[in-house]
Amino acid sequence: MGDQESGRPARLRYRLLTGPDDADFCRRVSDLLADGYRLHGSPAATFDGQRVIVAQAVVLDDGNPVVVPV
């Protein structure tokens, strides 16, 4: 289920990243932002008794902006 022309795997429109709150997690989020994703909502954090676990949703826009009246 990849992009046949480029050989790259298809990019999901929505991703939820989770993991320990460390430099690797920040790098994963930063890499996706550099790849065209944008943050969706606020990050979440919890403590599992040993370390802080965080989550951040990102979305990939299809290039067609949606205007939401307020």
All heavy atoms as a GROMACS GRO file, in nm:
protein
  531
    1MET      N    1   0.084  -0.119   0.000
    1MET     CA    2   0.000   0.000   0.000
    1MET      C    3   0.088   0.125   0.000
    1MET      O    4   0.079   0.211   0.084
    1MET     CB    5  -0.090  -0.003   0.123
    1MET     CG    6  -0.192   0.104   0.121
    1MET     SD    7  -0.312   0.066   0.251
    1MET     CE    8  -0.395   0.217   0.255
    2GLY      N    9   0.178   0.130  -0.092
    2GLY     CA   10   0.267   0.242  -0.101
    2GLY      C   11   0.243   0.325  -0.225
    2GLY      O   12   0.155   0.297  -0.304
    3ASP      N   13   0.323   0.425  -0.239
    3ASP     CA   14   0.318   0.511  -0.356
    3ASP      C   15   0.400   0.442  -0.465
    3ASP      O   16   0.522   0.436  -0.459
    3ASP     CB   17   0.376   0.647  -0.320
    3ASP     CG   18   0.374   0.746  -0.434
    3ASP    OD1   19   0.351   0.704  -0.549
    3ASP    OD2   20   0.394   0.864  -0.408
    4GLN      N   21   0.333   0.389  -0.566
    4GLN     CA   22   0.398   0.308  -0.669
    4GLN      C   23   0.502   0.389  -0.748
    4GLN      O   24   0.602   0.334  -0.790
    4GLN     CB   25   0.294   0.250  -0.764
    4GLN     CG   26   0.195   0.157  -0.698
    4GLN     CD   27   0.262   0.034  -0.638
    4GLN    OE1   28   0.359  -0.016  -0.691
    4GLN    NE2   29   0.210  -0.014  -0.526
    5GLU      N   30   0.476   0.517  -0.770
    5GLU     CA   31   0.567   0.596  -0.852
    5GLU      C   32   0.697   0.628  -0.781
    5GLU      O   33   0.803   0.623  -0.840
    5GLU     CB   34   0.497   0.725  -0.895
    5GLU     CG   35   0.382   0.700  -0.990
    5GLU     CD   36   0.309   0.829  -1.025
    5GLU    OE1   37   0.367   0.937  -1.005
    5GLU    OE2   38   0.195   0.820  -1.072
    6SER      N   39   0.690   0.661  -0.652
    6SER     CA   40   0.811   0.701  -0.581
    6SER      C   41   0.876   0.587  -0.505
    6SER      O   42   0.991   0.598  -0.465
    6SER     CB   43   0.779   0.814  -0.483
    6SER     OG   44   0.702   0.764  -0.375
    7GLY      N   45   0.802   0.478  -0.484
    7GLY     CA   46   0.857   0.368  -0.406
    7GLY      C   47   0.849   0.391  -0.257
    7GLY      O   48   0.888   0.307  -0.178
    8ARG      N   49   0.799   0.508  -0.216
    8ARG     CA   50   0.785   0.540  -0.074
    8ARG      C   51   0.654   0.483  -0.021
    8ARG      O   52   0.556   0.476  -0.094
    8ARG     CB   53   0.783   0.692  -0.053
    8ARG     CG   54   0.915   0.757  -0.076
    8ARG     CD   55   0.909   0.907  -0.062
    8ARG     NE   56   0.826   0.950   0.049
    8ARG     CZ   57   0.809   1.075   0.085
    8ARG    NH1   58   0.869   1.170   0.018
    8ARG    NH2   59   0.732   1.108   0.186
    9PRO      N   60   0.650   0.444   0.105
    9PRO     CA   61   0.523   0.399   0.162
    9PRO      C   62   0.422   0.514   0.165
    9PRO      O   63   0.461   0.630   0.175
    9PRO     CB   64   0.560   0.355   0.304
    9PRO     CG   65   0.701   0.392   0.326
    9PRO     CD   66   0.760   0.440   0.197
   10ALA      N   67   0.295   0.481   0.152
   10ALA     CA   68   0.190   0.583   0.158
   10ALA      C   69   0.193   0.649   0.295
   10ALA      O   70   0.213   0.583   0.397
   10ALA     CB   71   0.054   0.519   0.132
   11ARG      N   72   0.175   0.780   0.296
   11ARG     CA   73   0.176   0.853   0.423
   11ARG      C   74   0.034   0.859   0.476
   11ARG      O   75  -0.060   0.890   0.404
   11ARG     CB   76   0.231   0.994   0.402
   11ARG     CG   77   0.374   0.991   0.356
   11ARG     CD   78   0.441   1.124   0.358
   11ARG     NE   79   0.370   1.223   0.278
   11ARG     CZ   80   0.394   1.354   0.286
   11ARG    NH1   81   0.484   1.401   0.368
   11ARG    NH2   82   0.328   1.437   0.211
   12LEU      N   83   0.019   0.826   0.603
   12LEU     CA   84  -0.111   0.832   0.669
   12LEU      C   85  -0.150   0.977   0.691
   12LEU      O   86  -0.065   1.062   0.722
   12LEU     CB   87  -0.105   0.759   0.802
   12LEU     CG   88  -0.071   0.610   0.795
   12LEU    CD1   89  -0.052   0.554   0.936
   12LEU    CD2   90  -0.180   0.536   0.722
   13ARG      N   91  -0.278   1.007   0.679
   13ARG     CA   92  -0.324   1.145   0.700
   13ARG      C   93  -0.327   1.181   0.847
   13ARG      O   94  -0.322   1.298   0.882
   13ARG     CB   95  -0.462   1.164   0.638
   13ARG     CG   96  -0.456   1.144   0.488
   13ARG     CD   97  -0.548   1.226   0.408
   13ARG     NE   98  -0.576   1.354   0.462
   13ARG     CZ   99  -0.690   1.418   0.447
   13ARG    NH1  100  -0.786   1.362   0.379
   13ARG    NH2  101  -0.710   1.535   0.499
   14TYR      N  102  -0.341   1.082   0.935
   14TYR     CA  103  -0.346   1.105   1.079
   14TYR      C  104  -0.251   1.008   1.147
   14TYR      O  105  -0.250   0.890   1.115
   14TYR     CB  106  -0.488   1.082   1.132
   14TYR     CG  107  -0.499   1.088   1.283
   14TYR    CD1  108  -0.520   1.209   1.347
   14TYR    CD2  109  -0.487   0.974   1.360
   14TYR    CE1  110  -0.528   1.215   1.485
   14TYR    CE2  111  -0.495   0.979   1.498
   14TYR     CZ  112  -0.516   1.099   1.559
   14TYR     OH  113  -0.524   1.106   1.697
   15ARG      N  114  -0.172   1.060   1.238
   15ARG     CA  115  -0.083   0.974   1.316
   15ARG      C  116  -0.086   1.020   1.461
   15ARG      O  117  -0.094   1.140   1.488
   15ARG     CB  118   0.060   0.984   1.263
   15ARG     CG  119   0.068   0.926   1.123
   15ARG     CD  120   0.205   0.901   1.073
   15ARG     NE  121   0.284   0.819   1.163
   15ARG     CZ  122   0.414   0.800   1.144
   15ARG    NH1  123   0.475   0.857   1.044
   15ARG    NH2  124   0.483   0.724   1.228
   16LEU      N  125  -0.079   0.924   1.550
   16LEU     CA  126  -0.068   0.953   1.693
   16LEU      C  127   0.063   0.894   1.740
   16LEU      O  128   0.081   0.773   1.741
   16LEU     CB  129  -0.185   0.894   1.771
   16LEU     CG  130  -0.180   0.917   1.923
   16LEU    CD1  131  -0.188   1.067   1.954
   16LEU    CD2  132  -0.290   0.841   1.993
   17LEU      N  133   0.155   0.983   1.775
   17LEU     CA  134   0.285   0.938   1.824
   17LEU      C  135   0.279   0.927   1.975
   17LEU      O  136   0.223   1.015   2.043
   17LEU     CB  137   0.392   1.041   1.784
   17LEU     CG  138   0.407   1.053   1.634
   17LEU    CD1  139   0.409   1.198   1.595
   17LEU    CD2  140   0.532   0.984   1.591
   18THR      N  141   0.335   0.821   2.029
   18THR     CA  142   0.342   0.803   2.174
   18THR      C  143   0.480   0.753   2.210
   18THR      O  144   0.549   0.692   2.128
   18THR     CB  145   0.237   0.701   2.224
   18THR    OG1  146   0.261   0.575   2.161
   18THR    CG2  147   0.095   0.747   2.193
   19GLY      N  148   0.520   0.779   2.333
   19GLY     CA  149   0.647   0.728   2.380
   19GLY      C  150   0.696   0.806   2.499
   19GLY      O  151   0.633   0.902   2.544
   20PRO      N  152   0.812   0.765   2.552
   20PRO     CA  153   0.872   0.838   2.664
   20PRO      C  154   0.903   0.982   2.622
   20PRO      O  155   0.934   1.009   2.507
   20PRO     CB  156   1.001   0.762   2.692
   20PRO     CG  157   0.984   0.628   2.626
   20PRO     CD  158   0.890   0.649   2.512
   21ASP      N  159   0.893   1.073   2.718
   21ASP     CA  160   0.922   1.214   2.692
   21ASP      C  161   1.073   1.233   2.690
   21ASP      O  162   1.135   1.264   2.792
   21ASP     CB  163   0.857   1.301   2.800
   21ASP     CG  164   0.870   1.449   2.772
   21ASP    OD1  165   0.901   1.486   2.658
   21ASP    OD2  166   0.850   1.528   2.866
   22ASP      N  167   1.132   1.211   2.573
   22ASP     CA  168   1.276   1.222   2.560
   22ASP      C  169   1.311   1.285   2.425
   22ASP      O  170   1.223   1.318   2.345
   22ASP     CB  171   1.343   1.086   2.577
   22ASP     CG  172   1.296   0.982   2.477
   22ASP    OD1  173   1.229   1.018   2.378
   22ASP    OD2  174   1.325   0.862   2.498
   23ALA      N  175   1.440   1.299   2.400
   23ALA     CA  176   1.485   1.362   2.275
   23ALA      C  177   1.441   1.282   2.153
   23ALA      O  178   1.411   1.340   2.048
   23ALA     CB  179   1.637   1.378   2.276
   24ASP      N  180   1.434   1.150   2.162
   24ASP     CA  181   1.392   1.067   2.049
   24ASP      C  182   1.247   1.098   2.011
   24ASP      O  183   1.216   1.110   1.893
   24ASP     CB  184   1.407   0.919   2.082
   24ASP     CG  185   1.371   0.831   1.964
   24ASP    OD1  186   1.429   0.851   1.855
   24ASP    OD2  187   1.283   0.745   1.980
   25PHE      N  188   1.160   1.113   2.110
   25PHE     CA  189   1.020   1.148   2.081
   25PHE      C  190   1.013   1.284   2.012
   25PHE      O  191   0.944   1.299   1.911
   25PHE     CB  192   0.937   1.149   2.209
   25PHE     CG  193   0.793   1.181   2.184
   25PHE    CD1  194   0.704   1.083   2.144
   25PHE    CD2  195   0.745   1.311   2.197
   25PHE    CE1  196   0.570   1.112   2.117
   25PHE    CE2  197   0.613   1.342   2.172
   25PHE     CZ  198   0.525   1.242   2.132
   26CYS      N  199   1.085   1.381   2.064
   26CYS     CA  200   1.085   1.514   2.004
   26CYS      C  201   1.138   1.510   1.861
   26CYS      O  202   1.085   1.577   1.772
   26CYS     CB  203   1.170   1.610   2.087
   26CYS     SG  204   1.100   1.644   2.249
   27ARG      N  205   1.238   1.428   1.835
   27ARG     CA  206   1.292   1.412   1.701
   27ARG      C  207   1.189   1.351   1.607
   27ARG      O  208   1.176   1.393   1.492
   27ARG     CB  209   1.418   1.324   1.707
   27ARG     CG  210   1.529   1.369   1.620
   27ARG     CD  211   1.660   1.291   1.631
   27ARG     NE  212   1.683   1.205   1.746
   27ARG     CZ  213   1.736   1.245   1.863
   27ARG    NH1  214   1.769   1.370   1.881
   27ARG    NH2  215   1.755   1.161   1.961
   28ARG      N  216   1.114   1.252   1.654
   28ARG     CA  217   1.010   1.190   1.571
   28ARG      C  218   0.904   1.291   1.531
   28ARG      O  219   0.862   1.296   1.414
   28ARG     CB  220   0.946   1.073   1.646
   28ARG     CG  221   1.039   0.954   1.661
   28ARG     CD  222   0.989   0.848   1.757
   28ARG     NE  223   0.851   0.812   1.734
   28ARG     CZ  224   0.768   0.771   1.830
   28ARG    NH1  225   0.807   0.763   1.955
   28ARG    NH2  226   0.644   0.737   1.801
   29VAL      N  227   0.861   1.373   1.627
   29VAL     CA  228   0.761   1.476   1.596
   29VAL      C  229   0.821   1.578   1.499
   29VAL      O  230   0.759   1.614   1.399
   29VAL     CB  231   0.711   1.546   1.724
   29VAL    CG1  232   0.620   1.664   1.690
   29VAL    CG2  233   0.637   1.446   1.814
   30SER      N  234   0.942   1.622   1.526
   30SER     CA  235   1.007   1.722   1.440
   30SER      C  236   1.025   1.671   1.298
   30SER      O  237   1.005   1.745   1.201
   30SER     CB  238   1.144   1.760   1.498
   30SER     OG  239   1.128   1.826   1.621
   31ASP      N  240   1.061   1.544   1.282
   31ASP     CA  241   1.078   1.486   1.149
   31ASP      C  242   0.947   1.487   1.071
   31ASP      O  243   0.945   1.517   0.951
   31ASP     CB  244   1.131   1.342   1.158
   31ASP     CG  245   1.277   1.335   1.200
   31ASP    OD1  246   1.345   1.441   1.201
   31ASP    OD2  247   1.322   1.224   1.235
   32LEU      N  248   0.836   1.455   1.138
   32LEU     CA  249   0.707   1.457   1.070
   32LEU      C  250   0.665   1.598   1.034
   32LEU      O  251   0.608   1.621   0.926
   32LEU     CB  252   0.600   1.389   1.155
   32LEU     CG  253   0.613   1.236   1.161
   32LEU    CD1  254   0.514   1.178   1.260
   32LEU    CD2  255   0.594   1.175   1.023
   33LEU      N  256   0.694   1.695   1.120
   33LEU     CA  257   0.663   1.835   1.088
   33LEU      C  258   0.742   1.879   0.965
   33LEU      O  259   0.689   1.946   0.876
   33LEU     CB  260   0.692   1.926   1.207
   33LEU     CG  261   0.605   1.905   1.331
   33LEU    CD1  262   0.652   1.993   1.444
   33LEU    CD2  263   0.459   1.927   1.300
   34ALA      N  264   0.866   1.838   0.956
   34ALA     CA  265   0.950   1.872   0.841
   34ALA      C  266   0.900   1.802   0.714
   34ALA      O  267   0.925   1.849   0.603
   34ALA     CB  268   1.095   1.834   0.868
   35ASP      N  269   0.828   1.691   0.732
   35ASP     CA  270   0.776   1.614   0.619
   35ASP      C  271   0.637   1.659   0.576
   35ASP      O  272   0.574   1.596   0.492
   35ASP     CB  273   0.774   1.465   0.656
   35ASP     CG  274   0.765   1.375   0.535
   35ASP    OD1  275   0.814   1.414   0.426
   35ASP    OD2  276   0.708   1.265   0.548
   36GLY      N  277   0.587   1.769   0.634
   36GLY     CA  278   0.460   1.825   0.589
   36GLY      C  279   0.342   1.804   0.682
   36GLY      O  280   0.233   1.854   0.657
   37TYR      N  281   0.362   1.729   0.789
   37TYR     CA  282   0.254   1.713   0.887
   37TYR      C  283   0.244   1.839   0.971
   37TYR      O  284   0.336   1.919   0.978
   37TYR     CB  285   0.283   1.594   0.979
   37TYR     CG  286   0.258   1.459   0.916
   37TYR    CD1  287   0.354   1.398   0.837
   37TYR    CD2  288   0.137   1.393   0.934
   37TYR    CE1  289   0.332   1.275   0.779
   37TYR    CE2  290   0.114   1.269   0.877
   37TYR     CZ  291   0.212   1.211   0.799
   37TYR     OH  292   0.189   1.088   0.742
   38ARG      N  293   0.128   1.857   1.038
   38ARG     CA  294   0.113   1.966   1.132
   38ARG      C  295   0.053   1.910   1.261
   38ARG      O  296  -0.014   1.807   1.260
   38ARG     CB  297   0.028   2.080   1.076
   38ARG     CG  298  -0.116   2.044   1.050
   38ARG     CD  299  -0.195   2.165   0.999
   38ARG     NE  300  -0.328   2.126   0.957
   38ARG     CZ  301  -0.431   2.108   1.038
   38ARG    NH1  302  -0.418   2.130   1.168
   38ARG    NH2  303  -0.548   2.070   0.992
   39LEU      N  304   0.081   1.979   1.371
   39LEU     CA  305   0.029   1.935   1.500
   39LEU      C  306  -0.123   1.942   1.499
   39LEU      O  307  -0.183   2.031   1.439
   39LEU     CB  308   0.083   2.024   1.612
   39LEU     CG  309   0.234   2.025   1.630
   39LEU    CD1  310   0.273   2.123   1.739
   39LEU    CD2  311   0.288   1.886   1.660
   40HIS      N  312  -0.186   1.847   1.567
   40HIS     CA  313  -0.332   1.843   1.578
   40HIS      C  314  -0.366   1.828   1.725
   40HIS      O  315  -0.343   1.724   1.786
   40HIS     CB  316  -0.387   1.726   1.497
   40HIS     CG  317  -0.537   1.717   1.499
   40HIS    ND1  318  -0.616   1.807   1.430
   40HIS    CD2  319  -0.620   1.633   1.562
   40HIS    CE1  320  -0.742   1.775   1.450
   40HIS    NE2  321  -0.747   1.671   1.530
   41GLY      N  322  -0.418   1.934   1.784
   41GLY     CA  323  -0.452   1.930   1.925
   41GLY      C  324  -0.332   1.946   2.014
   41GLY      O  325  -0.219   1.967   1.968
   42SER      N  326  -0.359   1.937   2.142
   42SER     CA  327  -0.254   1.953   2.242
   42SER      C  328  -0.188   1.819   2.272
   42SER      O  329  -0.251   1.714   2.258
   42SER     CB  330  -0.314   2.008   2.371
   42SER     OG  331  -0.372   2.134   2.349
   43PRO      N  332  -0.063   1.823   2.318
   43PRO     CA  333   0.000   1.698   2.359
   43PRO      C  334  -0.064   1.648   2.489
   43PRO      O  335  -0.125   1.726   2.564
   43PRO     CB  336   0.146   1.738   2.382
   43PRO     CG  337   0.142   1.884   2.409
   43PRO     CD  338   0.024   1.938   2.332
   44ALA      N  339  -0.051   1.521   2.513
   44ALA     CA  340  -0.099   1.460   2.638
   44ALA      C  341   0.020   1.397   2.709
   44ALA      O  342   0.116   1.354   2.644
   44ALA     CB  343  -0.204   1.354   2.609
   45ALA      N  344   0.014   1.393   2.840
   45ALA     CA  345   0.123   1.334   2.918
   45ALA      C  346   0.066   1.258   3.036
   45ALA      O  347  -0.036   1.298   3.094
   45ALA     CB  348   0.220   1.442   2.965
   46THR      N  349   0.133   1.150   3.071
   46THR     CA  350   0.096   1.072   3.189
   46THR      C  351   0.223   1.015   3.250
   46THR      O  352   0.329   1.016   3.186
   46THR     CB  353  -0.004   0.959   3.152
   46THR    OG1  354  -0.054   0.900   3.272
   46THR    CG2  355   0.061   0.853   3.066
   47PHE      N  356   0.213   0.966   3.370
   47PHE     CA  357   0.327   0.908   3.439
   47PHE      C  358   0.296   0.761   3.464
   47PHE      O  359   0.192   0.727   3.520
   47PHE     CB  360   0.351   0.982   3.571
   47PHE     CG  361   0.473   0.934   3.645
   47PHE    CD1  362   0.600   0.957   3.595
   47PHE    CD2  363   0.460   0.866   3.764
   47PHE    CE1  364   0.713   0.914   3.663
   47PHE    CE2  365   0.572   0.823   3.833
   47PHE     CZ  366   0.698   0.847   3.783
   48ASP      N  367   0.385   0.671   3.418
   48ASP     CA  368   0.359   0.528   3.432
   48ASP      C  369   0.423   0.466   3.557
   48ASP      O  370   0.434   0.345   3.568
   48ASP     CB  371   0.403   0.452   3.306
   48ASP     CG  372   0.554   0.445   3.290
   48ASP    OD1  373   0.630   0.500   3.373
   48ASP    OD2  374   0.600   0.382   3.191
   49GLY      N  375   0.466   0.550   3.649
   49GLY     CA  376   0.531   0.501   3.770
   49GLY      C  377   0.682   0.506   3.762
   49GLY      O  378   0.749   0.499   3.865
   50GLN      N  379   0.734   0.518   3.640
   50GLN     CA  380   0.879   0.525   3.622
   50GLN      C  381   0.922   0.644   3.536
   50GLN      O  382   1.028   0.700   3.557
   50GLN     CB  383   0.931   0.398   3.556
   50GLN     CG  384   0.913   0.275   3.641
   50GLN     CD  385   0.962   0.150   3.570
   50GLN    OE1  386   0.977   0.146   3.448
   50GLN    NE2  387   0.986   0.046   3.647
   51ARG      N  388   0.838   0.678   3.441
   51ARG     CA  389   0.875   0.787   3.348
   51ARG      C  390   0.750   0.853   3.293
   51ARG      O  391   0.639   0.799   3.301
   51ARG     CB  392   0.962   0.733   3.235
   51ARG     CG  393   0.890   0.626   3.155
   51ARG     CD  394   0.980   0.555   3.061
   51ARG     NE  395   0.903   0.448   3.000
   51ARG     CZ  396   0.946   0.369   2.907
   51ARG    NH1  397   1.068   0.384   2.862
   51ARG    NH2  398   0.870   0.275   2.856
   52VAL      N  399   0.769   0.970   3.233
   52VAL     CA  400   0.660   1.043   3.170
   52VAL      C  401   0.642   0.988   3.028
   52VAL      O  402   0.739   0.976   2.953
   52VAL     CB  403   0.688   1.195   3.167
   52VAL    CG1  404   0.581   1.268   3.090
   52VAL    CG2  405   0.700   1.248   3.309
   53ILE      N  406   0.517   0.954   2.994
   53ILE     CA  407   0.482   0.907   2.860
   53ILE      C  408   0.399   1.017   2.795
   53ILE      O  409   0.305   1.069   2.857
   53ILE     CB  410   0.401   0.776   2.865
   53ILE    CG1  411   0.477   0.668   2.942
   53ILE    CG2  412   0.363   0.730   2.725
   53ILE    CD1  413   0.608   0.626   2.877
   54VAL      N  414   0.433   1.053   2.672
   54VAL     CA  415   0.364   1.161   2.603
   54VAL      C  416   0.299   1.111   2.474
   54VAL      O  417   0.335   1.005   2.420
   54VAL     CB  418   0.460   1.278   2.571
   54VAL    CG1  419   0.502   1.348   2.698
   54VAL    CG2  420   0.581   1.230   2.494
   55ALA      N  421   0.203   1.188   2.425
   55ALA     CA  422   0.136   1.159   2.299
   55ALA      C  423   0.111   1.290   2.226
   55ALA      O  424   0.082   1.392   2.288
   55ALA     CB  425   0.003   1.088   2.324
   56GLN      N  426   0.124   1.285   2.094
   56GLN     CA  427   0.097   1.402   2.011
   56GLN      C  428   0.040   1.355   1.878
   56GLN      O  429   0.098   1.270   1.811
   56GLN     CB  430   0.223   1.484   1.985
   56GLN     CG  431   0.203   1.602   1.892
   56GLN     CD  432   0.107   1.705   1.948
   56GLN    OE1  433   0.132   1.761   2.053
   56GLN    NE2  434  -0.003   1.730   1.879
   57ALA      N  435  -0.075   1.409   1.841
   57ALA     CA  436  -0.135   1.378   1.712
   57ALA      C  437  -0.082   1.475   1.608
   57ALA      O  438  -0.058   1.593   1.636
   57ALA     CB  439  -0.287   1.389   1.721
   58VAL      N  440  -0.063   1.424   1.486
   58VAL     CA  441  -0.025   1.506   1.372
   58VAL      C  442  -0.114   1.468   1.254
   58VAL      O  443  -0.160   1.354   1.245
   58VAL     CB  444   0.125   1.489   1.334
   58VAL    CG1  445   0.215   1.542   1.444
   58VAL    CG2  446   0.158   1.345   1.301
   59VAL      N  447  -0.138   1.564   1.166
   59VAL     CA  448  -0.220   1.539   1.048
   59VAL      C  449  -0.147   1.589   0.924
   59VAL      O  450  -0.066   1.681   0.930
   59VAL     CB  451  -0.360   1.606   1.057
   59VAL    CG1  452  -0.443   1.542   1.165
   59VAL    CG2  453  -0.348   1.755   1.081
   60LEU      N  454  -0.178   1.526   0.813
   60LEU     CA  455  -0.121   1.564   0.684
   60LEU      C  456  -0.234   1.621   0.601
   60LEU      O  457  -0.331   1.552   0.571
   60LEU     CB  458  -0.062   1.441   0.615
   60LEU     CG  459   0.011   1.464   0.484
   60LEU    CD1  460   0.133   1.554   0.505
   60LEU    CD2  461   0.054   1.330   0.426
   61ASP      N  462  -0.225   1.749   0.569
   61ASP     CA  463  -0.329   1.814   0.489
   61ASP      C  464  -0.321   1.766   0.345
   61ASP      O  465  -0.213   1.736   0.294
   61ASP     CB  466  -0.315   1.965   0.495
   61ASP     CG  467  -0.347   2.021   0.632
   61ASP    OD1  468  -0.435   1.965   0.700
   61ASP    OD2  469  -0.283   2.119   0.671
   62ASP      N  470  -0.434   1.764   0.278
   62ASP     CA  471  -0.437   1.720   0.139
   62ASP      C  472  -0.416   1.834   0.040
   62ASP      O  473  -0.426   1.816  -0.080
   62ASP     CB  474  -0.568   1.647   0.107
   62ASP     CG  475  -0.690   1.735   0.125
   62ASP    OD1  476  -0.676   1.856   0.154
   62ASP    OD2  477  -0.802   1.684   0.109
   63GLY      N  478  -0.387   1.954   0.092
   63GLY     CA  479  -0.364   2.067   0.004
   63GLY      C  480  -0.487   2.150  -0.024
   63GLY      O  481  -0.479   2.255  -0.084
   64ASN      N  482  -0.603   2.102   0.017
   64ASN     CA  483  -0.728   2.176   0.000
   64ASN      C  484  -0.769   2.233   0.136
   64ASN      O  485  -0.827   2.161   0.218
   64ASN     CB  486  -0.838   2.084  -0.053
   64ASN     CG  487  -0.807   2.030  -0.189
   64ASN    OD1  488  -0.751   2.100  -0.271
   64ASN    ND2  489  -0.837   1.904  -0.212
   65PRO      N  490  -0.739   2.360   0.161
   65PRO     CA  491  -0.771   2.416   0.291
   65PRO      C  492  -0.922   2.415   0.317
   65PRO      O  493  -1.002   2.436   0.225
   65PRO     CB  494  -0.716   2.558   0.286
   65PRO     CG  495  -0.701   2.587   0.142
   65PRO     CD  496  -0.682   2.456   0.071
   66VAL      N  497  -0.958   2.391   0.440
   66VAL     CA  498  -1.097   2.392   0.481
   66VAL      C  499  -1.123   2.519   0.560
   66VAL      O  500  -1.052   2.546   0.658
   66VAL     CB  501  -1.131   2.268   0.568
   66VAL    CG1  502  -1.273   2.274   0.617
   66VAL    CG2  503  -1.106   2.141   0.488
   67VAL      N  504  -1.220   2.597   0.518
   67VAL     CA  505  -1.254   2.720   0.589
   67VAL      C  506  -1.376   2.691   0.676
   67VAL      O  507  -1.479   2.646   0.627
   67VAL     CB  508  -1.286   2.833   0.489
   67VAL    CG1  509  -1.329   2.958   0.565
   67VAL    CG2  510  -1.168   2.861   0.400
   68VAL      N  511  -1.360   2.712   0.806
   68VAL     CA  512  -1.467   2.687   0.901
   68VAL      C  513  -1.517   2.820   0.950
   68VAL      O  514  -1.442   2.896   1.013
   68VAL     CB  515  -1.418   2.601   1.019
   68VAL    CG1  516  -1.529   2.578   1.118
   68VAL    CG2  517  -1.359   2.470   0.969
   69PRO      N  518  -1.643   2.855   0.920
   69PRO     CA  519  -1.695   2.984   0.968
   69PRO      C  520  -1.707   2.983   1.120
   69PRO      O  521  -1.738   2.880   1.179
   69PRO     CB  522  -1.832   2.995   0.901
   69PRO     CG  523  -1.867   2.860   0.854
   69PRO     CD  524  -1.740   2.780   0.844
   70VAL      N  525  -1.682   3.098   1.180
   70VAL     CA  526  -1.694   3.110   1.327
   70VAL      C  527  -1.808   3.199   1.367
   70VAL      O  528  -1.855   3.279   1.295
   70VAL     CB  529  -1.563   3.162   1.391
   70VAL    CG1  530  -1.458   3.056   1.380
   70VAL    CG2  531  -1.518   3.290   1.326
   0.00000   0.00000   0.00000
